[in-house]
Amino acid sequence: PGPISNPGKAAMEAMLNPQKNNYLYYVTKKDGTGEHYFAETFAKHKENIRRSEANLK
């Protein structure tokens, strides 16, 4: 057996030098891109959840 995954250089640099933000919540976009919606407030997070669920339709 070998390693399951090996992060690339960009992932390691992002881990060592994270982007500054005030995000507390995130949810996947569910649109096939693998991207996420981020939010600073719970109200915005709930809106993002609705957006995410709409992408499934």
C-alpha positions in Angstrom: 0.0 0.0 0.0 1.0 3.6 -0.7 -0.2 7.0 0.2 -3.8 7.8 -0.7 -3.0 11.4 -1.7 -0.1 13.8 -1.9 -0.9 17.5 -1.8 0.7 19.6 -4.5 3.0 22.6 -4.0 0.1 25.1 -4.3 -1.9 23.4 -1.6 1.2 23.4 0.7 1.8 27.1 0.1 -1.9 27.9 0.8 -1.7 26.0 4.1 1.4 27.9 5.1 0.1 31.3 4.0 -3.7 31.3 4.3 -5.8 34.0 2.7 -7.1 36.4 5.3 -10.9 36.4 5.6 -13.8 36.5 8.0 -15.7 33.5 6.7 -17.3 31.2 9.3 -19.4 29.1 7.0 -19.1 27.3 3.7 -21.2 25.0 1.5 -20.5 23.2 -1.8 -22.0 24.8 -4.9 -23.3 21.4 -6.1 -22.9 22.5 -9.7 -20.1 20.1 -10.6 -17.2 22.5 -10.2 -16.1 21.4 -6.8 -16.2 25.0 -5.7 -17.9 26.4 -2.5 -19.9 29.4 -1.4 -18.5 31.2 1.7 -20.3 33.4 4.2 -19.5 35.6 7.2 -23.0 35.4 8.7 -25.4 32.6 9.3 -28.1 34.5 7.4 -25.9 34.6 4.3 -25.0 30.9 4.8 -28.7 30.0 4.7 -29.0 31.9 1.5 -26.0 30.0 0.1 -27.6 26.7 1.1 -30.7 27.7 -1.0 -28.4 28.6 -3.9 -26.6 25.3 -3.6 -29.8 23.3 -3.6 -31.1 25.3 -6.6 -28.1 24.1 -8.5 -29.2 20.5 -8.2 -32.5 21.2 -10.1 
